[in-house]
Amino acid sequence: MNIEKSPEIVRILQAQEMRGEQIVNHVRFVFALLSAWTFAHVWTVNTPAANQIFAIQIGGYLAFSLLLYAFFRLRPGAYAGWLKYVSIFVDLALLTLTALATARNHSGMIEYFSGYLATVYVLWNLMSGFRYSVAACLYSAGLSVLFNSIVLAITVYTGAIPISPVSVYGQNAINIADQCQQVLFIALPGVVAGIIARMSRNLVLRAELESMARLRLEREKQELGRYLSKDLVDFVLSDPGRLKLGGTRRHVSVMFTDIRNFTPLTESVEPEAVVSFLNEYFTEMVEIVFRYGGTLDKYIGDGLMAVFGAPLSVEDAPRRAVIAAIEMVQALERMNQRQLLGCGEIKMGVGIATGTVISGNIGSLQRMEYTCIGDTVNTASRLEQFNKELGSKIIICQATYANLDDCVPVTPTGALSIRGKSRQVHPYIVDHQELSPARLEELRRELLSRPRRMESMPPRPDAARAPAALQSTGRGGAR
């Protein structure tokens, strides 16, 4: 795709063209004023015919300048692609008609050919570069050659100026070869202006593309910031290739949280107070998820789904998820002490499952969201629901505990049936209250001080079975 044809870039380039046309019009107006000032000093020595010609030229430039000022004022921001070609034609035509009119004045024609005509042609050719259009510059150069050639041809045909067979300078004659070279030199600034216009156009394109890239990066950063912690966002954006969307297999730990009986508890509470509480609650919960390298997948009513290990794999994802869950429960306990809603103790449940999921953009062409799907997600959701039946707060699957290396105390629940699964599961309740504050702080510091290794996390070979210590004692983990 040609980037110059994209609607946004086309709009930007058109705006640059119109700004350039306004600059040319300013120069045209100043040129007309300077010409008028010069005319005021020499009109007494010119012939009446010459004065009439100069008055027409100066009046034409002034009138056209004022007309364009009115156009720009009445139609601010409007794009008129034809205007640059009309403007170039008027500028060069007024100059050429003046030159032809002075053909009846021998000395005036000599002055035109000896410098004035060529100088002004060069000026208008150079000014065409402000329009950021290569076509306009070449059009100006070609029109200059055509008009100057017409003036030269008519001059030779009418015999208004003697023709010299050799090069002359400062005499009342011209040499055809010299004038042909002058015509080419007049066109050259238009070609140079075209090159400059092309370079300027590229600079504008580059600047706008960089600006658009920065804006897109900021939008992506804000979007990713809804789901990832700041350091993970920076890591992803430093090399977007790391984040392969569209569906990839990842070994992750999935967390579901939910507030127990939240709707009945808050029936007598003002809606504004409920919203304020949920905002503070989610702020606390998401901050903890991000702290341990997790990704916020979605909010689900008064609960949320978080993933540890996608879209970027992190080392010790199961341990990070469990320690994060313990801190989340403790954070809610601290909020309960403040009695924010005045409706009694608010409890939450957390379910964590570890396994393989498909992560990527899921949805329709009109709307897609980054999420994870798979049996592990369903298992984590169902484990969270078991908290209500078992009176617990954190339940984890076998695969999650198998990756913890007995770092937290747990109690096996026994075999439980999950709807849609043919085999029963053997999850564990995390006894977070039996974990000493010193041990929790030790685990916390260990995880937060350990550099995150953004790499694939293969499943543990023993993730499908309970540790031998648990099978023999019925309980396990550190106290």
Order of alpha helices (4+ residues) and beta strands (2+ residues): alpha-alpha-alpha-alpha-alpha-alpha-alpha-alpha-beta-alpha-alpha-beta-beta-alpha-beta-beta-alpha-beta-alpha-beta-beta-alpha-alpha
